[in-house]
Amino acid sequence: MSAHETFARAEHQWQIGNIPEAEKLLRQTLAEEPEAANAMALLALCRLKREDKEEAAQLAKRAAEIEPENDFVLRVLGMVFEQQKQYSQAQEAIESAIANAPEEPFNHVFLANFLERRSKHKQAEDHYQQALALDPDNMDALVGYGDFLISTAREEEAAPYLQRASEIEPDNVDLILALGDLAFRRGDMNEARERALWILSINSENPVALALLAKVKLRRNPVMGLWFKWALFMGRFDGKQKLFILLGLYLAFQVTYRVFLRNAPLASNILLFAWLGFCLLTWIAPYVLARTIKAETKTVTLNKDY
């Protein structure tokens, strides 16, 4: 079997989630062609999946040295830098991928995803729209932009993009998860649960589906339910807007507490405890939520409750 055929098999194994087999085949490919940059970059992704960030970084950087204009290699390099929290280098690598292959919609989607994670919503939206301008029927762009609009509380705007994606590929995993998230945000826990279960029936280890299923379970908790509502409201704003909102609320609290309630100790104490509760939800609950979901995804089983 040629190195090209071995790499093609490795790609297939990666796509279906068989990381160990993909890695085995990629190492075989590299044994035959040590300078195969695509194989090296895909192996870096495998190592990231296995949380070996050091080898992943070595592989990605070496691949970029071999083929510095390969957009796939540059995207992988961007992922590695992001994992290392080197965000400026990550963005630079992804932008280089666009510069070298500006006609490839996925490069714009990839940068949009990155910018969205950095709460740079306006820039992210620009790149989603650029991807769709290049290919209006690109599934990654349709689902990615639809999911972005959902997360920024623009569900009605998301509808035509998700509808078009459903016409093209109704069984697309990312599409189903986006629709599940939409149902969750609208309070339809049954639909959200069913969509998560459908994905898990195909891949029982899908982390996004497991997280969605765990969130449905956590939503039943009154405290976490309150947090979810606050988090979904804040999700529509970018990083700077969130900071201004929090500063504005703090100033409003201080004015009310110090000026209007100075001679009303009971009311001022109630307000103080309410403010402390708000701070708890804002700053601590996200970490509690993340840890809880992580624990749930390790233990969740598809029993009769679901």
Secondary structure, DSSP 8 states (H G I E B T S, - for coil): --HHHHHHHHHHHHHTT-HHHHHHHHHHHHHH-TT-HHHHHHHHHHHHHTT-HHHHHHHHHHHHHH-TT-HHHHHHHHHHHHHTT-HHHHHHHHHHHHHH-TT-HHHHHHHHHHHHHTT-HHHHHHHHHHHHHH-TT-HHHHHHHHHHHHHTT-HHHHHHHHHHHHHH-TT-HHHHHHHHHHHHHTT-HHHHHHHHHHHHHH-TT-HHHHHHHHHHHHTTSHHHHHHHHHHHHHTTS-HHHHHHHHHHHHHHHHHIIIIISTT-HHHHHHHHHHHHHHHIIIIIHHHHHHHHHHHHHHH----TT-
